[in-house]
Amino acid sequence: MGELWPVPDVLAYLAGRWRTERSVRDLASGAEGSFEGTTAFDALAGGGLLSRETGGFTWQGVTRPAERTLRYEPGAAPGTADVRFADGRPFHGLDLASGRHVADHPCAADLYRGEFTVRDEDHWRTVWRVGGPAKDLLLTTDYARETPDPRAAGQASADL
């Protein structure tokens, strides 16, 4: 793992659009899948961000549309976030002040353990290890900030 990139304000860092690539491995069966798409972090009324992930999930050679929505609300400490499911149920806290955070989320008989690492101002990664009686998964997601097309930016300033 390279050097970590400290993030003093999680919500400010995440705001915007990210190219999203995820590998999914079932460690018990050896099956593998992938997700490719985008994640948009848009402002929520009252503070925080609404995260909308959309794209295609490929499993056993079949690609299907996939999406997920999470809420990133301001955490108790400055610069942190409380991540919640779309319906408001708690998921995990997030503090990237050191550039790294580990979060646990018990879900019925399963345990989700996530490690978040920030590589630089435009790249971060999550690795979720999911274990339980019927699950043995490893999900690795890389995020790369989408930057505006310089030609479009040039066109916009030419129109002013």
PyMOL commands that set and color helices and strands:
alter all, ss='L'
color gray80, all
select helices_A, chain A and resi 10-14+150-159
alter helices_A, ss='H'
color red, helices_A
select strands_A, chain A and resi 16-26+32-43+49-59+62-74+81-85+90-94+100-107+110-120+123-131+136-145
alter strands_A, ss='S'
color yellow, strands_A
deselect
rebuild
show_as cartoon
